[in-house]
Amino acid sequence: MDFLQTVRGMRDLLPDEARVLRFIEKKARHIAELYGYEEVITPVIEHYELLAAKIGEENRKRMYVFEDLGGRKVALRPEFTASIARLVATKMASSPKPIRLFSIGSLYRYDEPQLGRYREFWQANYELIGSNKPEADAEVISLTVDFLNCVGVRNHTLKINHIGILRGILEREGVSEDGQNALMQRLDKKDLSGAMIIAEEHGVSKGGLETLKDLFSIRGNDREEVTRRIGETLKDYPEAKEALRNLDEIIDLVRDGGVDAKFYFEASFARGLEYYTGIIFEVYVPELDIAVGGGGRYDNLIGIFGGGDVPAVGVALGVDRLMLAMKRQGVDAPKEQRIKALIIPVNEENISNAFKISVMLRRYNIPAEVEVMRRGLSRALSDASRRNITHVIIVGSKEISEGKVVLKNMERGIQEAIKIEDLPNKIGS
């Protein structure tokens, strides 16, 4: 009977969990509206070649890949950005810039299931396309902080770096793009010694190796101290120094804009996705040792898909991990105080009348249920109390003969006989 269990890495969301997920989704849409991001919906299944491009070797290995009945090699999307880049390169190629796009939905990776890591997971994704200016990067950071605050997550920190610093050093040292990506993958796994070995294997000079070694030791919350130390290590690498200047400009905009963002600077920080060209960041909370979101700048991906020279920056927030962070921090999604009516027929003769009343109430946008278990009145009232029903309508033969029903306000404990046509106004008041 294994088929009665969920497939490993997948899960059922019970009503309370689904309520929290939908709460986060609602907040994600609210933030999208505040910042002017329009929703797009892309397929769960895409061509393998599209999704595999620039996603990184480790992520390619974890994709759900299969051949469809037409013999095409396809995959379940492991992230949103490739699909958005395809969309912009094709159907939105002539759209005026900037383009601000929002997506939310399920993604799939064949990861080893563990705390906060599932093979089916949800993300809220925001992409700002068409600007290479620092204010675009600052906007995405501001959006990220506002989203976290909106769902009630506290004490969040953005670990941040600029991938252009590392690439500037490696390009000046003559390291190929494949070599750079291999080194970044090691850094993503926090394997600093492995990254140094790859640098040496790709011919990085002795001075370059010393620079990387010094760079990898720099981290901290003190922005001035960190950027000063990074700048001192980059004296022979002008491209890397330009990337550091860009990072400084972005952070200045965030600070001057009044965004309450707490940064942690880490010069060895890299992400597994290969398409990043500028700032990169991940979001952490003290209660979890896994990121609840992340993003960065990717100026070349749309061009790879034939869309020309179109810069872009974006962020994805993990809905599942935000749910976990909220739980760890004791933050609950507020339950909406909504009217819920239950119509109880006292006997079988009044079932049709109860059903008719429920239809009428719904036409007035009042949620209404009929007691379909044919319980006795006492048990039905007890069930109504357990399920937070706000109003009970008792349909009895005597009252019906007078065109009335008994309405009980469960919160006040008050009941009265009223005319059926007065129910919508009485319940809604």
N, C-alpha and C positions, 0 to 999 in steps of 0.2 A: 504493500500500500504506500510505497514511496511517493506516488504521484499525488497523494493528499498533502504532502509537505511542499512548501514553496521551493522553487529551484534555488540552489545555494547562491547566496549573494543578493537574492530578491526578497521582498518582504511585503506583507499586508500592512496597510495603515488602518487601524481601528478608528472609530468615530472621533475620539479625543485627539488622536494623532493627525487625522485628516483635517480637523478643525484648526490645529496649529499651522499645518502646511498651508491651508487656504488663507489664514491670517497673514502669513509671511508673503504669500502671493499677492494678497490685496495691498499690502504695504509696498511691494515691489512695483505694482502698477501705479500706485500713488506717487512714488518717487519718479517714475518714468514721466508721468504727466507734469510734475513740478518742473522737471528739467527739459521738457520738450522732446522726449524720446518716443517715437511711434513704434507700435508693436508689429512685428512680422512673425510669421509662422513658417518654419522650414521643415522638410521631411525628416522623419526619424531615420530613414534609410537613404544613404547617398552612395555614389560610386566610390569604391575603395580608394582609387587614385586621388580623388579630391581630399578625402579625410586623412590620407596618409601623408600628404605633402606637408612638410615642415612641422609635423606634430612631435617628432622625436622618436628615436628607435625604441625606447622603453614603452612609450604609449602605443606605437604601432603593434608591438607584440601583444598588447592587451585589448586590441579591438575585437569586437565580435564580427568576424568576416565569414561570408558564405557566398555561394553561387546561387543566383535565383533561377527560376525555371527557364528563363531565356538565355542562360549561360553567362550572365553578366556577373562580374566580381563586385559585390556590394558589401556594405558594412553598416552596423548601427552607429549612429553618431556618438563619438566620445566627448565632444565639446561642440559649442555653437559657432566659433569664430570662422572655421573653414566654410561652413554653409553661408554665413553672412557675407564673407568675402566673395563667394561665388555669386550670390545674389546681386551684390553691388557691381561686380565685373560684368554682369549680363543684363538683367532686367532693370537695374537702376543706374546703368552706366551714364545716362544723360541727366540724372536727377541733380538739381542744384546742390552745391556744397555749402555748409556741412550737412551731412546726413546723420541723424541721431536715431538709432534703432534699438529696440528692446525685444527680448525674447525670454520666455520662461517655459520650462518643460523638462522631460526626463532624458537622461543621457546614459550611456552604457560603456563600461570598461570591465575587462575580466581581471579585476584586482583580487588579491586575497582578502576575503571579508574580515573586517575587524572593526573596532570602535570607530564610528563615524565614516566608515568606508564600505560602500555597497557596490554591487555590480550594476544595479539600476539606481540612479541618484538624480536629484533635481537641482537645477541651477536657475538663477535669475541673471540675465546677461544684458550688458549695455555696451554699445559700440558707438563711438564718435568718429565719423569718417570724413576725411577731406582736409583736415588741418594738421600741419606739422608744428604749430605754435605751442609754446609752453602753457598757454591758458587752456588749451584743450586737455592736456594732461592734468592740470590743476582742477578742471571741472570734474573729471572722472574720479579724482581723489575726494573732492567735496561730495559728490554723489554717493560714494562708498560710505563715507562717514555719516551722512544724513540717513542712509538706509539702515545702517547698524543702530543708530539712535532711534529710528522710527519703530523698529521691532523690539526695542527695549534692551538690547545687548549692551553691557557696560564694560568699561576698562579695556577697550580694544586698542591694539597697537598695530601699526602698519610697518612691517619690515620692508625696507626699500633699498633699491640699488639702481644703477644705470648700466645696462648691459653694454652700452657703447664704450664704457671704460675698459672692460675686458677685451672687447673686440678690437678696440683701438690699439691696444698693446699687441695682441696676437696678429693683427693684420700688418702692423709695422714690422713684426718679427717674421713675416712671410708664412704664417700658418694658414693652411687652406681652410675653406669653410667647413669641410667635413671634419677636419682636425679641431676647429673651434667648437663645433657642435659636440664632438666626443668629449672634449674637456668640460663643456657646460653640463653635460649629462653627469659627469663625475661630481661636479660642484653641486648639482641638484640633489645628489645622494649624500652630500656633505663629506665626500671622499677627497679631501684636500691633497693627500699624498698621491692618490691616483691621478688627480688633475695635473700635478707637477710632473709625474712620469710621462703623461701624454704630451705635455709641453716640451719636455726634453726629447721625446721620440720624434717630435715634429720640428726639431732643429732650432728651438728658441735659444738665443744666445745666453751666455753666463750672466750677463747684466740683466737680460730679460727675465731669467729664472729668479734672480735676486729680487727684481721688482715685483714679480708675482708672489713670491714668498712673503715679502713685506706687506703687499696689498691684502693678502688673504688673512693677515693677522689683525686687520683694522675693523673694528665694530664698536657700536655703542650708541647711547641715546643723545650724547652731546654733539649736536650738529657741527658747531664751529670746530671742535677738536677733531672730529672724524674727517671733515672735508679738508681741514688743514693738513692732516697726515696723508690723506690720499693725494692731495696736490703735490706734496713733497716727493712722493714716490714716482710721479708721472713726468718728471722734468724732461725726459727724452722722448716723450710720446705725445705730440701735439693733438692728435685725434682723440686720445683718451682725455686730455685736459679739456677739450671742447665739450665732451660728454659730461664731465664733472661740472662745467659751467652751466650746461643745460639743466642738470639736476638741481643746482643751486637756484636757478631762476624759477623752476617749478615750485620748489619749497617756499621761496619768497612769496610767490603768488598765493599759495595756500595760506601762509601765515598772515599776509597783509589782507587777505580776504576774510579773515576772522573765522576760518575753519578750525575747529578744535580737534586737530589730528595729532596723535602722539606717534612719533616716528622712532624706529630703531634702524640704524644704518649698519649695513653689513656688506663689506666690499667683496666678499667671496660668494655672495648670494646669487644664485642663478635658478631659473625655472626650466622644467623639462621640455617645454615647447620651443622649437627651433626658430620660430618666426619673429621673436622679439628683437627690436632694434634700438629701443630707448629705455625709458624708465621701466622697471618691473617692481611689483610689490605683492605682498601677501598679508592677510589680516589674521591676527591671533587674539585670543582672549586667554586670561590666566588659567581658566579651568580646563583648557584643552591644549594638547601639544601638537595638534594638527591645525592647518590653516582653515578658516571658515570662508575664505574667498581669496581672490588674487586677480591680477591683471597686468597690463603694461602696453607699451607702444609697439606696433608692428607696421612698418612703413612699406614693406615690400611684398606682402602676401597677396594683395589684390592684383598687383602687377604680374605675379606668377600665374594667376588665373586669366591673364589677358585683359585686365582692367586698366592698364596704364599705371602711371606714377600717382598712386592715391595713398597718402599717409592715413594712419588710423591709430586709435588708442581705445582700449576697452577694459572692462572688468566683469568677472563672473562671481556671484555670491552663491555658496553652497546652501541650498535650502535645508537639506537634511542636517548639515552641520550647525546651521543656525538654530534649528530645532533642538539639537543636543546642547548647544551653548545656552539657550534659554532655559532648558531644564536644569542644567548645572548651576545657573545663576538664580534659579527660583523665579524666573519670569514666565508667566502664563499668558497665553493669548486670551484676551477678555471675551467672555461669553456675551453675545448680544442679548439684551433683554427684549425678547420678542414675544408678542402675544401668540399663544398656542391654545386653540380651542379643541376640546374633545366632546363629541356628541354621543351620549349614552342612551340607547333605546331601553326602556324599562322592560319591555317584552317584545316578542317576535312581531307582533302586530304593528309595531312602530319602527321597524327597521327601515322601511321605505321612507318614512317621514324624516328619520335621522339622516339618511343619505341625501334627501332633498335639501335639508338644512345645510349640510356640509357643502353642497354645490353652490348654494346661494352665498355662503360666507366667503368662499374662495373668489367669487366674482367681485367681492368687495376687497380683495387682497388680504383677507384674514386667513392665516393658516388654520386648517381645520381637519381633524381626523374623526373617523367613526370608530366606535368601539366594536371591533370585528371578532373578538374572541368569545362574545356572548357570555361574559362574566356577569355575576350578580352585581347590583349597584354598589355594595360595600367594597367588593374587590376591585371594581372598576375605578372607584374613587381613590382607593389606595394606590393603584397603578398610576393614576393621573398625578398624584402627589409625588411619587417616585420619579416620574419623568418630567417634572417641572412644568406641567400643564398649568396655564394661567386661568383659564375659564372652562368650566364644565357645563354643558347644556344637557339637561335631563329631559328626555322625551317620554312623557307618560300619556295614557289614553285620556284621562280627565282633562289635562291641560290642553291637549291637542284638540279636543272637542270644543274648546273655547278659543282656539287659535293662538294658544300660548305654549310656552315651555318654562322650565325652571332653569334659571341662570345662576350658577355659583361662581363667585369670584374666589379662586383658591388662595390668593395672597391675603385677602381680607377676611376670608371665612364667612362671607355674607352671601345669602342666596335669596332670590325673589322670582316670582312668576311675572313674565313679561310677554308682550305680543311678539310673535315670530318676526314680523317686519321691523321691529325695533332692535333686533339683535345686533346688526352691524354697528349702529350708532352707540349702543350701550357697551359693547365689547371694545370698540375703538376709542371710547372716551377716557 
